[in-house]
Amino acid sequence: MGRIWKETISPAYLNKAMGVYAESTWMKQMDRCWDSDDGMYQVCSRLLRTKQGNVEHATIKRLGTFSADGSADIPWNEKMKIKDELFGENRLAIEIFPKRKNLVDVMDIYHLWVFPKDFDLPFGIHPIRDEQATPVHRGTPNDISKLIKNTQEMIELRKGVSNDQREEVTCPEQL
């Protein structure tokens, strides 16, 4: 049996009644809020009208915590259970990792964007049930000796070799 969720006072109501979240652009729009019966989680949401239909912007946070250092992290499988329990097993949701310039990271709150019931992305991970995109082969370097060396060094690092013996590796976006 899953958790039981009870709807509680929303940030939108708190904003209207007491001016809480007045400086926030989106938190004061969260007009639904649920707490889990196990005292672990709170989910707030607002409904957004988009070209893809109505998308639910949901925030998930651990109750009783206020941190921005990752100490109130929520594992992926817990977010999946929460999505299923509140919005349904057949709803697609995504978590966004924004461009750095759009990052808002003041506390450990996780954002899900829950799409309309029959919405699917134009690509997917499951080879049979998801629409597949065409992979682009980017090729490999003619001389892979540096890749082999880097791979060996990473294996040694995992065995406990000190970090000062490691050579810097260039990220693909820097090439």
C-alpha positions as CSV (number, residue, x, y, z in Angstrom):
1,M,0.0,0.0,0.0
2,G,1.3,3.5,-0.9
3,R,1.4,6.6,1.1
4,I,-1.7,8.5,1.9
5,W,-1.7,12.1,0.8
6,K,-3.8,14.8,2.4
7,E,-4.4,18.2,0.7
8,T,-3.1,21.0,3.0
9,I,-3.0,24.8,2.8
10,S,-1.3,25.9,-0.4
11,P,1.4,28.6,-0.9
12,A,-1.1,30.5,-3.0
13,Y,-3.5,30.7,-0.1
14,L,-0.7,31.7,2.3
15,N,0.4,34.4,-0.2
16,K,-3.2,35.8,-0.5
17,A,-3.9,35.6,3.3
18,M,-0.6,36.7,4.8
19,G,1.7,37.9,2.0
20,V,4.0,34.9,2.3
21,Y,6.0,34.2,-0.9
22,A,5.4,37.8,-2.2
23,E,8.8,37.9,-3.7
24,S,8.5,34.6,-5.5
25,T,7.4,34.5,-9.1
26,W,6.1,30.9,-9.1
27,M,5.8,29.7,-5.5
28,K,2.9,32.1,-4.8
29,Q,1.1,30.5,-7.8
30,M,1.2,27.0,-6.2
31,D,-2.5,26.5,-5.6
32,R,-2.4,22.8,-4.4
33,C,-0.4,21.3,-1.7
34,W,-0.2,17.7,-0.2
35,D,1.6,16.2,2.8
36,S,2.3,12.5,3.0
37,D,1.0,10.5,6.0
38,D,4.5,9.2,6.8
39,G,5.6,12.8,7.5
40,M,8.3,12.6,4.8
41,Y,7.2,14.7,1.9
42,Q,5.3,17.7,0.7
43,V,4.3,18.3,-2.8
44,C,2.9,21.7,-4.1
45,S,1.7,22.3,-7.7
46,R,0.4,24.8,-10.1
47,L,-1.3,24.2,-13.5
48,L,0.3,25.8,-16.5
49,R,-1.5,26.2,-19.9
50,T,1.1,25.3,-22.6
51,K,1.1,24.5,-26.3
52,Q,1.3,20.8,-25.2
53,G,-1.8,21.1,-23.0
54,N,-2.1,21.7,-19.3
55,V,1.2,20.8,-17.6
56,E,1.4,20.4,-13.8
57,H,4.5,22.1,-12.3
58,A,5.1,20.1,-9.0
59,T,7.6,20.7,-6.3
60,I,8.7,17.9,-4.0
61,K,10.5,18.5,-0.7
62,R,11.3,16.6,2.4
63,L,9.3,17.8,5.4
64,G,11.2,19.1,8.4
65,T,14.3,20.1,6.4
66,F,15.5,23.4,5.1
67,S,18.8,23.0,3.2
68,A,20.4,23.9,-0.1
69,D,23.4,21.6,0.3
70,G,21.9,18.3,-1.0
71,S,21.4,16.9,2.5
72,A,17.7,16.7,1.9
73,D,18.1,14.9,-1.4
74,I,15.3,12.7,-2.6
75,P,16.2,9.5,-4.5
76,W,14.9,9.1,-8.0
77,N,12.8,6.1,-7.1
78,E,11.0,8.1,-4.4
79,K,10.2,10.9,-6.9
80,M,8.8,8.3,-9.2
81,K,6.6,6.8,-6.5
82,I,5.3,10.3,-5.6
83,K,4.6,11.1,-9.2
84,D,2.6,7.8,-9.5
85,E,0.8,8.3,-6.2
86,L,-0.3,11.9,-6.9
87,F,-0.6,12.2,-10.7
88,G,-0.9,8.7,-12.0
89,E,1.2,5.8,-13.3
90,N,0.4,6.6,-16.9
91,R,1.5,10.3,-16.8
92,L,4.9,11.3,-18.1
93,A,6.9,13.7,-15.9
94,I,10.4,15.2,-16.4
95,E,12.8,16.9,-14.1
96,I,14.8,19.7,-15.7
97,F,18.4,20.6,-15.3
98,P,18.4,24.2,-16.5
99,K,21.0,26.4,-18.2
100,R,23.2,27.7,-15.4
101,K,21.9,31.3,-16.0
102,N,18.4,30.0,-15.2
103,L,19.3,28.1,-12.1
104,V,17.5,28.8,-8.9
105,D,19.0,26.7,-6.1
106,V,18.1,28.1,-2.7
107,M,16.9,24.9,-1.1
108,D,16.5,21.2,-1.8
109,I,13.2,21.3,-3.7
110,Y,12.8,19.2,-6.8
111,H,10.7,20.2,-9.7
112,L,8.6,17.8,-11.8
113,W,6.7,18.8,-14.9
114,V,3.8,16.4,-15.3
115,F,2.4,16.3,-18.8
116,P,-1.2,15.7,-19.9
117,K,-2.5,12.1,-19.8
118,D,-1.7,11.0,-23.4
119,F,1.5,13.1,-23.9
120,D,4.7,11.4,-24.9
121,L,8.1,12.7,-25.8
122,P,9.2,12.3,-29.4
123,F,11.9,9.9,-28.2
124,G,12.4,7.5,-25.4
125,I,14.5,4.9,-23.7
126,H,12.4,1.8,-24.1
127,P,13.2,0.2,-27.5
128,I,9.7,-1.2,-28.1
129,R,7.2,1.1,-26.3
130,D,8.8,4.5,-26.9
131,E,9.2,6.3,-30.2
132,Q,12.9,6.0,-31.2
133,A,15.1,8.8,-32.4
134,T,17.8,8.3,-35.0
135,P,21.2,8.1,-33.3
136,V,24.0,10.2,-34.7
137,H,27.4,8.5,-34.8
138,R,29.9,11.2,-33.7
139,G,32.9,9.0,-34.5
140,T,36.0,8.2,-32.5
141,P,39.4,9.8,-32.7
142,N,41.9,8.2,-35.1
143,D,44.5,7.9,-32.2
144,I,42.7,6.6,-29.2
145,S,45.9,6.3,-27.1
146,K,44.9,9.2,-24.9
147,L,41.5,7.7,-24.3
148,I,43.1,4.4,-23.3
149,K,45.5,6.2,-21.0
150,N,42.6,8.2,-19.4
151,T,40.6,5.0,-18.9
152,Q,43.5,3.3,-17.2
153,E,44.0,6.3,-14.9
154,M,40.4,6.3,-14.0
155,I,40.5,2.6,-13.1
156,E,43.5,3.3,-10.9
157,L,41.7,6.2,-9.2
158,R,38.9,3.9,-8.4
159,K,41.4,1.6,-6.8
160,G,42.5,4.4,-4.5
161,V,45.3,6.1,-6.4
162,S,45.7,9.8,-5.3
163,N,44.1,12.6,-7.3
164,D,47.4,14.4,-7.9
165,Q,48.5,11.6,-10.3
166,R,45.5,12.3,-12.6
167,E,45.8,14.3,-15.8
168,E,43.0,16.8,-16.6
169,V,40.6,15.5,-19.3
170,T,38.8,17.9,-21.6
171,C,35.0,17.8,-21.5
172,P,33.3,17.2,-24.9
173,E,31.7,20.7,-24.9
174,Q,35.2,22.2,-24.6
175,L,36.6,20.4,-27.6
